[in-house]
Amino acid sequence: MAKLFIPSLLLFIFLVSLNIDISSAKTSYNVLTYGARPNGKTDSTQAFLDAWTAACGSTGPTMIYIPKGRYLLGSVAFTGGNCKSPDITIRIDGTLIAPEDYRILGLASNWLSFEGVSGVSIVGGALDAKGSTLWDCKSKGSNCPAGATTLSFVNSKNIKIDGLLSLNSQMFHIVINGCQNVQVQGVRVIAAGDSPNTDGIHVQLSTDVAIMNSSIKTGDDCISIGPGTKNLWIERVRCGPGHGISIGSLAKTMDEPGVRNVTVKSTIFTGTTNGFRIKSWARHSTGFVQAIRFIGATMISVQNPIIIDQNYCPHNLNCPNQVSGIQISDVMYQGIRGTSATPVAIKFDCSFKYPCKGIKLQNVNLTYFNKEAQSTCTNAIGKTYGQVQPDNCL
């Protein structure tokens, strides 16, 4: 009996010395076991779904393991309706790749979607959506499909995305829609600076989301914040190329939930079209933007470092030509410095019917090619604190 007991005790002591929590051991499901092939040619979609089904069926914590290699996947939805496992980690040591023919994914809304899941973590790995051929199609004005979002979480909670690389998405890279308690960290997004509608991370109708320590290089907004976003924290994000960090576009519909309590800290923008942007269409809406904090940013040759645009209408096509109903209030810009690529570094173009209120500029220093930059204000009410350059127009 002692011969059996002593080795077990020694093993326990060894694991404790390594700081391994024995109680948190997860049952592992290797996608190779379910028929996935890491050759980049064999369709592994069903194997991934089978591994997901098995992990969901477990009552304890589970891990889906994707070893090194390249795995070809079509459009796939991982649903949580029948999941028993409270904690599913998807550990990716390989690369998931989309089909070469952009039309296969292009007609789908999403490439990889998680719907109604809870306690899912994605750790490591790369997603290569091969979107450049679809961008080329769009640039030629051909009859092209809209394209797919690379990774989507919908109506889910307690989600983590850690250390993921998203390459060349057809459309948005990562979408958080209708979710609660989401942590995104150490993510890298890479797409060409002229790739259309390739937002890095889009958040809407979601609460308690954190995006940290990430680098986003893309052709549209690095981070876009849609209606119904509350309690969003963004920190230590590098953006560029891209269109900056944007709240909006808003006022797409009349009945629209507002955006509240957004904090953006310690960001760097390089060669972007915008820095911090709030944008809404000039049409009636019940929406609002409230309690926004932009703190500690460096702008390097940014075309519009600070901008509120309530007459948003890209390419001046089908502009509503009404008055924006979005009410913007309590927005603070603090500790923002750097260079503007245009003479106007601060532009507040607010609604005639609902002027921007409670705008605060504190310790802002933006220049234009080592010269003084300009600021313009329309229907904006606020105050400045400390040193603010360009000169305040509020």
Salt bridges, closest charged atoms under 4 A:
ASP87 OD2 - LYS26 NZ 2.90
ASP93 OD1 - ARG91 NE 3.00
GLU100 OE2 - LYS130 NZ 3.56
ASP101 OD1 - ARG103 NE 3.02
ASP128 OD2 - LYS130 NZ 3.98
ASP220 OD1 - HIS243 ND1 3.65
ASP221 OD1 - ARG277 NH2 2.89
ASP221 OD2 - LYS279 NZ 3.41
GLU235 OE2 - ARG236 NH1 3.04
ASP330 OD1 - ARG293 NH2 3.05
ASP330 OD1 - LYS360 NZ 3.30
